[in-house]
């Protein structure tokens, strides 16, 4: 049976480092502060917001909540972003997405100050990730995958990795982070011919397909490490499931992240670490 790569110990290790950095900042009179910008009242947005607030409270990070109605117009949204950009007490901004379809999300992301972009949504942040400069913050979920691999001692150098999914939120940045960690990476997507054959060759299989249990037994082999980023509600099973068919993978692969309690358990810890790093940079 596969080793379970649980997120809780990874988050705890990150929190320990973050807490120490917060204490150092407080001694200098700096209170690391995260602004969470939410439009509307989507259940998943509010759940993530609550998780982020709980994590930040535990670590001594201040949170400023900016709530806008779902019917807000583009001008008001942009004005809210500019206000956060100008607020020197705010070190990081998390804009919960997706925004309502009535809004131009691309323009909103572009308006955010890259120095405060702690979730890798701006073009400048993406450029930093693709160049490997280390100066920008990757999307928290993509970074969480790497933190899991590091914590559990999964070797990436010289290994074959397959990423299923090419979104700017997870797939593409995760592929770049794996490349920076010296893996040889193939990105699969809906137009890929014979994804299972590519997946089976991978030593590390990172799945962000966006479809519940869509990656099945034909994609797995012995010795693999599987990182399942997906989180979906299964009506049939009446529980949360990943993008991977967990029951099919468990007896075959070497290690796998559970859903829930895997990647998702690390994301707010990464977010908090990014906020503190942004505060450190602002204090220089």
N, C-alpha and C positions, 0 to 999 in steps of 0.2 A: 504493500500500500504506500501511496505517496506521502512524503513529509508535508505537513500543512504549514504554509508560510503565513502565519497570523500577523496581523498588523499591529496589535496592541503593544508588544514588546519593542517594535520598531519606533512607534510613536513615543513610548516612554523614554527611549534612549535619546531621541531628538529633543524631547521636552527638557530633559536634564541639561543638555547643552544650551538650549534657548533660555531656560531659567537663569543660568549663570550669566549669560550675556545681558539679560534684562537687569539683573542686580548691579552689574557694572555700569550700565547706562543710568540707572537711578542714582547711583553715587555721583554721577556727573550732572544731575538735575534734569535728565532727559527721560520723559515717559514715552516709551514706544506706543504709537497710536495707530490703530487700523480704522479706516472708515469703510463701512459696508453700505453700498448703494443698491437698494432694492426697488424695483418697479413692480407694483402690484402685489398680489398675495398668493403666488403659486406655492403649493404645499412643499414641493421639493426645495424651492428657494428658502422658504422659512425654516425647514428642517436643517439645511446646511448652515444657515445663519445662526440658529440656536447652537449647533455644534461648534461653530467658530467662536461664538461669544463665550461658551463654557470653557473652551480651551484657553482662550486669551485671559479670561478671569483667573484661571488657575496659575497662569504664568506671569501675571502682573502687567499684561498688555491692555491698554485702554482701548475701548471700542466706541466709535461714534456711528450711530445708525442714521442713515439718510433714507427716508421712505418716501417714494413718489407714487401717486395713484396710477393704476393701469392705463388710464386715459390721458396721461401726461403727454404734452406735445414735445416735438423735437427741441424747440428753443428752450423750454424749461429744463429738459434733461441736460442739454449742453451747458446751460447756465449753472446747473448743479455740479457738473463735472469741473467746470472752470473754478467754481468756488472752492472745491476740494483741492484743486491744483495749487491755489493761492494760499491755502491754510497751512502755515508753517508748522502747526502743531500736529498735523496729520502726516505720517510717514509712509503709509501704504493704503491703497484703495482697492477694494474688491467690489467689482460690479457684477452682480449676479445675472447670469445669462441662462437661456436666451431671453432677450428683451421682447416685449410685445411686437407683433409683426407690423404694427403701425409706426414703429420707430426704426431709424436707420442705425442698426447696431454697429456697422462698420465705421460710420462717422463718429459714433460715441466712443468706440475703442481708440480711434485715432486721436481723439481730443484729450485722452488721459496723459498726464505727465509720465513719460517712461520711467523716471526715477521712483515714482510711486506705484508703478504697475507690478504688484506682487503676485499676479496670476498670469503673466505672460500673454496679455491680450493685444498689446500694441505692435505695430510693425517693427519698431526699434527693438523691442524685446525679442521678437522672432528672429530678427537679423543677428542679434547677439547669440542666440541659441544655435543658429545655423553656422555662424562663423566660429563658434567654440570659444568666444572671447571670455566667457565667465563673468561678464559685466551685467548681464540681465537675468531676470528671474524666469525660469521656465514655468509653464502651467503647472499648478500644484499637483494635479493627478499624474501627469507624466513624470514629474520629479519623484512622486511617491513610489512609482514602480522601481526607479533606480535605487531609492533608499531601501526598499525591500531586498533587492538583489545584493546590495552591499552588506546589509545587516546579516543576512543568512549565508554570506560567503560564497555566493554564486559567481563563478569566474566568467567574466565577459571577454577578456582579451583572447583574440583569436577564435572565438566561438561564433557559430552561425546563429543568427537571430532572425526570426520572422515576426513582423508586426502586421496584424490583420486589422485594417482600418487606416484611413489616411486623413482624418480630420485635423484641423489646426489646433484643436484643443488637446488631443491625446496622440493620435497615430503619428503624425509628422514630427512633432517635437520629441516624442519617445524614440523614434527612429534616429533622430539626430543625437540624442543623449546616449543611446547605445553605440552609435558610431564613435562618439567622443570617448566612450569607454572601451574602444578598440575591438568591438564586435563587428562582424561582417553582416550587414543588415539587408533583408529583402522586405519590401512593403507590399502587402497584398490588399486588394480592394475588390469591389463588386465586378470589375471588368477583368480580373486576373483569371487566366485559364488554369484550371486544375490547382486551386488553392491547397487542397489536401496534400498533394505531392510536395509542395514547397514547405508546408507546415511540418510534415513528417521529417524533413531533413534538418529542421532547426533544433539546436541545442536549447535555445531560449525561445519560447513562443509567447508573445505578448498579444492579447486579444482585446480589441476595442471595436468590435464589429457593430455594436448597437442593436443586436437582435438576440433575444433570449435563447440560450442553449443552442445556438446555431452552429457552433463548432463541435463536431462529434468525433466518434471513435476513429474515423478515417484520417484524422489529423494528428493523431498521437503515436508516439513510440516510446519504448523504454529509455530512461535516462534524461528525458526532457525536464526542463523547468517551465511551468506554465503560469503566467501572470494574467489573471482574468480581471479586466477593468470594468466589465459590464455590471450593471445592476438594474434588474427588471423585475416587475411583479408578475408572477405566474398565477393566472386564475385557476389553472388546472391543479397546481400544487398548493395554492393558497400561501405562498411564501415568496421571498426574494430569491432570485436566481441570477447567475451570471450569464455571459455570452457563451461560456463553455458548458458543454454537457458534463457536469462535474462527476456524475456517477460513472460515465464512460471513461473519464480520464483517470480517476482515482486509483484503479488497480494497475494502471499501465505506466504512468509517468513517474519521475523521481520526486518531484515536488510541485505543489500547486497552491495558489492563494484561494482561500475559501471566500464565498459570497453569502452573506455579509461577513465582516470581521477580517477582511483582507486589505486590499488597496485603499478602500474607503476609510478605514480606520486610521490611515496615515496622513490623509490630505490636509486636515486642519492643523496637524503638527507641522507640516511643511509650510503651510500658510503663515503660521505664527513665526517660524524661523525666518521666513522671507521679510516679514514686517520688522523684526528686530535687526536684520541685516540692513534694511533700508534706513532704519533709525541710526545705526552706526555710521553709515555713509554720510547721512545728513549732518551728523555731529562733527565730522572731520573738519 
